[in-house]
Amino acid sequence: MPQLNPSPWFLIMLMTWLTFSLIIQPKLLHFIPSNLPSSTTLTPTTTKTSPWPWPWI
């Protein structure tokens, strides 16, 4: 069966990983997001919860 022969597929896998590691990954690591979180979203807010009024109790 030809799909079990690692000769052509190993080279394709190796070239793909090299492309990702050397070209794509550094570009992604230098990406700076344009929507930085604001300080108001970083502080946790506490909400007061009340128990549910069960009508049959």
Jmol script that loads the backbone (N, CA, C; Angstrom):
load data "model"
ATOM      1  N   MET A   1       0.833  -1.179   0.000  1.00  0.00           N
ATOM      2  CA  MET A   1       0.000   0.000   0.000  1.00  0.00           C
ATOM      3  C   MET A   1       0.884   1.251   0.000  1.00  0.00           C
ATOM      4  N   PRO A   2       0.601   2.185  -0.853  1.00  0.00           N
ATOM      5  CA  PRO A   2       1.492   3.348  -0.960  1.00  0.00           C
ATOM      6  C   PRO A   2       1.394   4.306   0.228  1.00  0.00           C
ATOM      7  N   GLN A   3       0.256   4.353   0.927  1.00  0.00           N
ATOM      8  CA  GLN A   3       0.151   5.290   2.043  1.00  0.00           C
ATOM      9  C   GLN A   3       0.995   4.864   3.239  1.00  0.00           C
ATOM     10  N   LEU A   4       1.460   3.632   3.271  1.00  0.00           N
ATOM     11  CA  LEU A   4       2.312   3.185   4.354  1.00  0.00           C
ATOM     12  C   LEU A   4       3.790   3.438   4.102  1.00  0.00           C
ATOM     13  N   ASN A   5       4.112   3.854   2.913  1.00  0.00           N
ATOM     14  CA  ASN A   5       5.489   4.173   2.586  1.00  0.00           C
ATOM     15  C   ASN A   5       5.810   5.562   3.148  1.00  0.00           C
ATOM     16  N   PRO A   6       6.716   5.687   4.126  1.00  0.00           N
ATOM     17  CA  PRO A   6       6.965   6.987   4.745  1.00  0.00           C
ATOM     18  C   PRO A   6       7.840   7.928   3.912  1.00  0.00           C
ATOM     19  N   SER A   7       8.370   7.438   2.822  1.00  0.00           N
ATOM     20  CA  SER A   7       9.320   8.241   2.070  1.00  0.00           C
ATOM     21  C   SER A   7       8.737   9.571   1.574  1.00  0.00           C
ATOM     22  N   PRO A   8       7.642   9.611   0.829  1.00  0.00           N
ATOM     23  CA  PRO A   8       7.176  10.938   0.367  1.00  0.00           C
ATOM     24  C   PRO A   8       6.487  11.739   1.476  1.00  0.00           C
ATOM     25  N   TRP A   9       5.813  11.062   2.402  1.00  0.00           N
ATOM     26  CA  TRP A   9       5.024  11.774   3.401  1.00  0.00           C
ATOM     27  C   TRP A   9       5.885  12.371   4.499  1.00  0.00           C
ATOM     28  N   PHE A  10       7.007  11.746   4.782  1.00  0.00           N
ATOM     29  CA  PHE A  10       7.887  12.307   5.802  1.00  0.00           C
ATOM     30  C   PHE A  10       8.472  13.632   5.342  1.00  0.00           C
ATOM     31  N   LEU A  11       8.834  13.741   4.097  1.00  0.00           N
ATOM     32  CA  LEU A  11       9.375  14.991   3.566  1.00  0.00           C
ATOM     33  C   LEU A  11       8.309  16.091   3.576  1.00  0.00           C
ATOM     34  N   ILE A  12       7.093  15.734   3.239  1.00  0.00           N
ATOM     35  CA  ILE A  12       6.005  16.719   3.263  1.00  0.00           C
ATOM     36  C   ILE A  12       5.758  17.188   4.695  1.00  0.00           C
ATOM     37  N   MET A  13       5.735  16.263   5.635  1.00  0.00           N
ATOM     38  CA  MET A  13       5.535  16.640   7.030  1.00  0.00           C
ATOM     39  C   MET A  13       6.683  17.508   7.538  1.00  0.00           C
ATOM     40  N   LEU A  14       7.896  17.157   7.188  1.00  0.00           N
ATOM     41  CA  LEU A  14       9.054  17.918   7.624  1.00  0.00           C
ATOM     42  C   LEU A  14       9.039  19.337   7.050  1.00  0.00           C
ATOM     43  N   MET A  15       8.703  19.477   5.805  1.00  0.00           N
ATOM     44  CA  MET A  15       8.639  20.806   5.174  1.00  0.00           C
ATOM     45  C   MET A  15       7.503  21.641   5.769  1.00  0.00           C
ATOM     46  N   THR A  16       6.404  20.991   6.105  1.00  0.00           N
ATOM     47  CA  THR A  16       5.290  21.711   6.712  1.00  0.00           C
ATOM     48  C   THR A  16       5.663  22.234   8.085  1.00  0.00           C
ATOM     49  N   TRP A  17       6.310  21.414   8.896  1.00  0.00           N
ATOM     50  CA  TRP A  17       6.707  21.862  10.233  1.00  0.00           C
ATOM     51  C   TRP A  17       7.790  22.929  10.169  1.00  0.00           C
ATOM     52  N   LEU A  18       8.686  22.813   9.237  1.00  0.00           N
ATOM     53  CA  LEU A  18       9.710  23.847   9.100  1.00  0.00           C
ATOM     54  C   LEU A  18       9.091  25.169   8.660  1.00  0.00           C
ATOM     55  N   THR A  19       8.136  25.102   7.749  1.00  0.00           N
ATOM     56  CA  THR A  19       7.453  26.315   7.315  1.00  0.00           C
ATOM     57  C   THR A  19       6.712  26.958   8.480  1.00  0.00           C
ATOM     58  N   PHE A  20       6.027  26.148   9.237  1.00  0.00           N
ATOM     59  CA  PHE A  20       5.298  26.690  10.385  1.00  0.00           C
ATOM     60  C   PHE A  20       6.253  27.268  11.425  1.00  0.00           C
ATOM     61  N   SER A  21       7.304  26.547  11.741  1.00  0.00           N
ATOM     62  CA  SER A  21       8.204  26.969  12.810  1.00  0.00           C
ATOM     63  C   SER A  21       9.050  28.180  12.436  1.00  0.00           C
ATOM     64  N   LEU A  22       9.443  28.277  11.210  1.00  0.00           N
ATOM     65  CA  LEU A  22      10.371  29.335  10.827  1.00  0.00           C
ATOM     66  C   LEU A  22       9.698  30.564  10.226  1.00  0.00           C
ATOM     67  N   ILE A  23       8.525  30.413   9.663  1.00  0.00           N
ATOM     68  CA  ILE A  23       7.887  31.539   8.970  1.00  0.00           C
ATOM     69  C   ILE A  23       6.611  31.989   9.673  1.00  0.00           C
ATOM     70  N   ILE A  24       5.691  31.073   9.899  1.00  0.00           N
ATOM     71  CA  ILE A  24       4.375  31.459  10.398  1.00  0.00           C
ATOM     72  C   ILE A  24       4.402  31.756  11.886  1.00  0.00           C
ATOM     73  N   GLN A  25       5.060  30.942  12.669  1.00  0.00           N
ATOM     74  CA  GLN A  25       5.051  31.119  14.119  1.00  0.00           C
ATOM     75  C   GLN A  25       5.669  32.449  14.559  1.00  0.00           C
ATOM     76  N   PRO A  26       6.809  32.895  14.040  1.00  0.00           N
ATOM     77  CA  PRO A  26       7.317  34.214  14.462  1.00  0.00           C
ATOM     78  C   PRO A  26       6.380  35.354  14.100  1.00  0.00           C
ATOM     79  N   LYS A  27       5.689  35.239  12.985  1.00  0.00           N
ATOM     80  CA  LYS A  27       4.739  36.288  12.612  1.00  0.00           C
ATOM     81  C   LYS A  27       3.569  36.331  13.587  1.00  0.00           C
ATOM     82  N   LEU A  28       3.129  35.162  14.038  1.00  0.00           N
ATOM     83  CA  LEU A  28       2.024  35.137  14.992  1.00  0.00           C
ATOM     84  C   LEU A  28       2.455  35.628  16.367  1.00  0.00           C
ATOM     85  N   LEU A  29       3.691  35.368  16.738  1.00  0.00           N
ATOM     86  CA  LEU A  29       4.158  35.790  18.051  1.00  0.00           C
ATOM     87  C   LEU A  29       4.363  37.296  18.125  1.00  0.00           C
ATOM     88  N   HIS A  30       4.599  37.953  17.009  1.00  0.00           N
ATOM     89  CA  HIS A  30       4.785  39.401  16.992  1.00  0.00           C
ATOM     90  C   HIS A  30       3.473  40.153  16.822  1.00  0.00           C
ATOM     91  N   PHE A  31       2.385  39.438  16.727  1.00  0.00           N
ATOM     92  CA  PHE A  31       1.091  40.072  16.553  1.00  0.00           C
ATOM     93  C   PHE A  31       0.672  40.765  17.841  1.00  0.00           C
ATOM     94  N   ILE A  32       0.280  42.026  17.734  1.00  0.00           N
ATOM     95  CA  ILE A  32      -0.192  42.791  18.877  1.00  0.00           C
ATOM     96  C   ILE A  32      -1.691  43.002  18.680  1.00  0.00           C
ATOM     97  N   PRO A  33      -2.497  42.552  19.604  1.00  0.00           N
ATOM     98  CA  PRO A  33      -3.937  42.718  19.420  1.00  0.00           C
ATOM     99  C   PRO A  33      -4.339  44.188  19.494  1.00  0.00           C
ATOM    100  N   SER A  34      -5.289  44.575  18.696  1.00  0.00           N
ATOM    101  CA  SER A  34      -5.719  45.967  18.663  1.00  0.00           C
ATOM    102  C   SER A  34      -6.740  46.274  19.747  1.00  0.00           C
ATOM    103  N   ASN A  35      -7.420  45.265  20.264  1.00  0.00           N
ATOM    104  CA  ASN A  35      -8.401  45.454  21.332  1.00  0.00           C
ATOM    105  C   ASN A  35      -7.834  44.947  22.644  1.00  0.00           C
ATOM    106  N   LEU A  36      -7.064  45.767  23.291  1.00  0.00           N
ATOM    107  CA  LEU A  36      -6.513  45.375  24.580  1.00  0.00           C
ATOM    108  C   LEU A  36      -7.598  45.499  25.641  1.00  0.00           C
ATOM    109  N   PRO A  37      -7.605  44.632  26.635  1.00  0.00           N
ATOM    110  CA  PRO A  37      -8.641  44.726  27.663  1.00  0.00           C
ATOM    111  C   PRO A  37      -8.487  45.994  28.493  1.00  0.00           C
ATOM    112  N   SER A  38      -9.575  46.605  28.782  1.00  0.00           N
ATOM    113  CA  SER A  38      -9.526  47.820  29.588  1.00  0.00           C
ATOM    114  C   SER A  38      -9.440  47.461  31.068  1.00  0.00           C
ATOM    115  N   SER A  39      -9.128  48.447  31.876  1.00  0.00           N
ATOM    116  CA  SER A  39      -8.968  48.178  33.307  1.00  0.00           C
ATOM    117  C   SER A  39     -10.309  47.913  33.981  1.00  0.00           C
ATOM    118  N   THR A  40     -11.416  48.381  33.394  1.00  0.00           N
ATOM    119  CA  THR A  40     -12.714  48.140  34.018  1.00  0.00           C
ATOM    120  C   THR A  40     -13.145  46.693  33.856  1.00  0.00           C
ATOM    121  N   THR A  41     -12.718  46.038  32.806  1.00  0.00           N
ATOM    122  CA  THR A  41     -13.092  44.639  32.635  1.00  0.00           C
ATOM    123  C   THR A  41     -12.199  43.713  33.441  1.00  0.00           C
ATOM    124  N   LEU A  42     -11.072  44.218  33.930  1.00  0.00           N
ATOM    125  CA  LEU A  42     -10.167  43.370  34.690  1.00  0.00           C
ATOM    126  C   LEU A  42     -10.567  43.256  36.153  1.00  0.00           C
ATOM    127  N   THR A  43     -11.292  44.230  36.673  1.00  0.00           N
ATOM    128  CA  THR A  43     -11.693  44.158  38.083  1.00  0.00           C
ATOM    129  C   THR A  43     -12.948  43.304  38.202  1.00  0.00           C
ATOM    130  N   PRO A  44     -12.937  42.362  39.106  1.00  0.00           N
ATOM    131  CA  PRO A  44     -14.126  41.508  39.251  1.00  0.00           C
ATOM    132  C   PRO A  44     -15.262  42.277  39.924  1.00  0.00           C
ATOM    133  N   THR A  45     -16.445  42.037  39.465  1.00  0.00           N
ATOM    134  CA  THR A  45     -17.617  42.672  40.064  1.00  0.00           C
ATOM    135  C   THR A  45     -18.383  41.627  40.855  1.00  0.00           C
ATOM    136  N   THR A  46     -18.845  42.027  42.015  1.00  0.00           N
ATOM    137  CA  THR A  46     -19.632  41.117  42.840  1.00  0.00           C
ATOM    138  C   THR A  46     -21.095  41.510  42.720  1.00  0.00           C
ATOM    139  N   THR A  47     -21.914  40.533  42.538  1.00  0.00           N
ATOM    140  CA  THR A  47     -23.341  40.783  42.433  1.00  0.00           C
ATOM    141  C   THR A  47     -24.036  40.146  43.630  1.00  0.00           C
ATOM    142  N   LYS A  48     -25.040  40.830  44.113  1.00  0.00           N
ATOM    143  CA  LYS A  48     -25.790  40.311  45.250  1.00  0.00           C
ATOM    144  C   LYS A  48     -26.877  39.387  44.713  1.00  0.00           C
ATOM    145  N   THR A  49     -26.855  38.180  45.183  1.00  0.00           N
ATOM    146  CA  THR A  49     -27.844  37.210  44.737  1.00  0.00           C
ATOM    147  C   THR A  49     -28.869  36.995  45.838  1.00  0.00           C
ATOM    148  N   SER A  50     -30.083  36.738  45.437  1.00  0.00           N
ATOM    149  CA  SER A  50     -31.138  36.448  46.397  1.00  0.00           C
ATOM    150  C   SER A  50     -31.666  35.049  46.117  1.00  0.00           C
ATOM    151  N   PRO A  51     -32.149  34.365  47.129  1.00  0.00           N
ATOM    152  CA  PRO A  51     -32.652  33.006  46.904  1.00  0.00           C
ATOM    153  C   PRO A  51     -33.920  33.025  46.058  1.00  0.00           C
ATOM    154  N   TRP A  52     -34.112  31.949  45.385  1.00  0.00           N
ATOM    155  CA  TRP A  52     -35.280  31.828  44.525  1.00  0.00           C
ATOM    156  C   TRP A  52     -36.536  31.616  45.387  1.00  0.00           C
ATOM    157  N   PRO A  53     -37.606  32.414  45.166  1.00  0.00           N
ATOM    158  CA  PRO A  53     -38.819  32.228  45.961  1.00  0.00           C
ATOM    159  C   PRO A  53     -39.674  31.082  45.408  1.00  0.00           C
ATOM    160  N   TRP A  54     -39.553  29.931  46.016  1.00  0.00           N
ATOM    161  CA  TRP A  54     -40.329  28.779  45.537  1.00  0.00           C
ATOM    162  C   TRP A  54     -41.777  28.932  45.991  1.00  0.00           C
ATOM    163  N   PRO A  55     -42.715  28.838  45.063  1.00  0.00           N
ATOM    164  CA  PRO A  55     -44.111  29.080  45.448  1.00  0.00           C
ATOM    165  C   PRO A  55     -44.721  27.947  46.281  1.00  0.00           C
ATOM    166  N   TRP A  56     -44.203  26.743  46.240  1.00  0.00           N
ATOM    167  CA  TRP A  56     -44.844  25.626  46.950  1.00  0.00           C
ATOM    168  C   TRP A  56     -44.260  25.411  48.335  1.00  0.00           C
ATOM    169  N   ILE A  57     -43.302  26.217  48.744  1.00  0.00           N
ATOM    170  CA  ILE A  57     -42.734  26.056  50.089  1.00  0.00           C
ATOM    171  C   ILE A  57     -43.432  26.993  51.047  1.00  0.00           C
TER     172      ILE A  57
END
end "model"
wireframe off; spacefill off
backbone 0.3
color backbone group
